[in-house]
Amino acid sequence: MPALAQLATVVIDCRAPGPLAEFYRTATGWEITYSDADTVYLGGPVQLGFQRVEGYQPPSWPDPAKHAHLDFKVADVEHAVKELLALGATKPEFQPGGDEWVVLADLEGHLFCLAAGD
């Protein structure tokens, strides 16, 4: 069946798009492709966008009301966790992945997971 649409961008609501985009730029190595006071985009296999939303409130964890999170494959989970914590990520106490993945939160509380992969 032919595709009706191709995913181009995932946009993440936030308080401050510049610092959040810089966090993910450092994490992914993707370059900033567009930036203004309210929006920043990173180019990668799928574009990541960060847009300012007045009054943004981050999700809590664990909480079934969270809407989405990002999953990243990394060569060395322990090393990636250490580097991302140094960039300002936090590691929530609740870690449901056991030895399979680690849950972190970015500078504004957006959740993302790290799992070993090629």
C-alpha positions in Angstrom: 0.0 0.0 0.0 1.5 3.4 -0.9 2.1 5.8 1.9 -0.3 8.6 2.4 2.2 10.7 4.3 5.8 10.8 5.3 6.8 11.9 8.8 9.0 15.1 8.4 9.2 16.7 11.8 8.4 16.1 15.5 7.7 19.4 17.2 8.3 19.6 21.0 6.5 22.3 23.0 8.8 24.1 25.5 9.5 27.3 27.5 12.9 28.1 25.9 13.5 26.5 22.4 17.1 27.7 22.1 18.7 25.9 25.1 16.5 22.8 24.5 17.6 22.6 20.8 21.2 23.0 21.8 20.8 20.1 24.3 19.5 17.9 21.5 22.0 19.2 19.0 24.8 18.1 21.3 23.1 14.8 22.0 22.4 13.9 18.4 25.1 15.8 16.4 22.4 17.2 14.2 22.8 20.8 13.0 20.4 23.7 13.5 18.5 24.3 10.2 16.3 27.2 11.3 16.1 29.4 14.4 14.1 32.4 15.5 13.0 33.7 18.9 10.2 31.2 19.2 11.2 28.2 17.1 14.4 26.1 16.4 14.7 23.1 14.1 17.4 20.4 14.0 18.0 18.5 10.8 18.3 14.7 11.0 16.6 11.6 9.6 13.4 13.2 10.9 13.6 16.9 11.8 13.2 17.9 15.5 11.5 21.2 16.1 11.2 23.1 19.4 8.5 25.8 19.8 7.9 28.2 22.6 4.6 27.8 24.4 3.7 30.3 27.0 2.9 28.7 30.3 4.4 25.3 29.2 4.3 22.7 32.0 6.4 19.6 31.7 5.0 16.1 32.2 5.5 14.3 35.4 7.0 10.8 35.7 5.7 8.3 36.2 2.4 9.6 34.9 0.0 7.9 32.4 -1.0 11.4 31.2 2.3 12.0 29.4 1.7 12.3 25.7 4.9 11.1 24.0 8.6 10.5 24.5 11.7 10.1 22.2 13.7 6.8 22.0 17.4 7.0 21.1 19.7 4.1 20.2 23.2 4.6 21.6 26.4 2.6 21.4 27.1 2.6 25.1 24.1 3.4 27.4 26.2 4.0 30.5 28.5 6.5 28.7 25.5 8.3 27.0 23.7 8.6 30.4 26.9 10.2 31.9 27.3 12.6 29.0 23.7 13.7 28.9 23.5 14.2 32.7 26.5 16.5 32.3 24.6 18.4 29.7 21.7 19.0 32.2 19.5 15.9 31.7 18.1 14.3 34.9 17.5 10.7 35.7 14.1 10.0 37.3 14.1 7.5 40.2 11.4 5.4 38.4 13.2 3.3 35.8 10.9 0.6 34.3 13.4 -0.6 31.7 15.6 -2.7 33.9 18.7 -3.5 32.0 17.0 -2.8 28.6 16.8 1.0 28.6 17.2 4.1 30.8 14.7 6.9 31.1 16.0 10.5 31.3 14.4 13.9 31.2 15.8 16.9 29.2 16.3 20.4 30.4 12.5 21.1 30.4 11.3 17.7 31.7 10.6 16.0 28.4 11.2 12.3 28.8 13.4 10.3 26.5 14.8 6.8 26.6 18.3 5.4 25.8 18.7 1.8 24.6 21.7 0.0 23.3 21.7 -0.2 19.5 23.9 -0.2 16.4 
